[in-house]
Amino acid sequence: MRRKRAEWQQPLDDEILELLADTDIVLTPSIIAFNIDRSREGVAHRILVLEKYGMVEKVERGKYRISDDGEKYLKGELDASILEK
């Protein structure tokens, strides 16, 4: 399984997506940051980028889950460079 990354992606994006894929609950940027040992600000920024490209979905204010495209990307079934804002 080789993931097809886009130029806009950063390594932190994969960490965020992997954590979201490993849970069935929605998470806040603060909880994600705590669990992957990253800054809340950095995670919050990347979540917004991932949301713009459709890899995560906002469930309600400040809570997110991985989207179908995010799942496909993690499995190597989606080339992230084809996603548009």
N, C-alpha and C positions, 0 to 999 in steps of 0.2 A: 504494500500500500504506500504509494508515494503521493504526497499531497501536492497539488498544483497551486502554488502561491501566486499572488498578484503583487505588483510593485508597491502598492499602497499598504501592504500588510507588514506587520512587525512581529518578532518572535512572541511578544506578549499576547498577541491575538490568539495564537494556538493554545497557550496556557489557559486563557479565559474560556475558550470554546471547549477545551477538554474538561475543565471543571464543570461547566454547565451541562455537558453531555453525560457526566457521571452522576447527575442528580435529577430527580423527578420534580424537584421544587424550584420555585423561582428564587433568584438571589439578587441582592443589592450589590452595587460596586464595592461597598465597604466589606461585605462578607466575602466576596470573591477575592479582594485584595488580601484579607486576613489569611485565607486558605492557600493562596499561592505565594505569600510572603512578598507582596509588592505594594507600592503606595496606592492609596485610595484614589488620589488625583490621576495617576497614570492609568489605572484601570477604568475610571470613569470616562476619561478621554477616549480610550480605545473602544469602550462599549458603544459610545456614540458613533464612532467610525464604523464599527461592525453593524450597528443598527442601520446606518445609512446604506450600507451595501447588502442588507437583508440577511446577514448571518446570525443575528440575534433579534429577538422580538421583545418590545416593551409590553409587559403584561399589565402593569399599572404603574403609577408614578414611582419611579426609582427602582422598579423590579423587572428583572429580565430573565429570559430563557433562550435556549438555543433554537434556531429555526430549522426547518427542513433542509435549507441550503447549507446551513452551518454543519448539520449532521453529515450531509453528502460530502462536503469539503473534507471533514475529518476522516471519512472512509476512503478518500481518494477518488470519489466518483464525480466531483465537480471541480472544474478549473475556475479558481477564484478570479482570474483576470477577465472573465466574461461578465462578471457582475457589474452593474452600473448603480450609481447613486440614485 
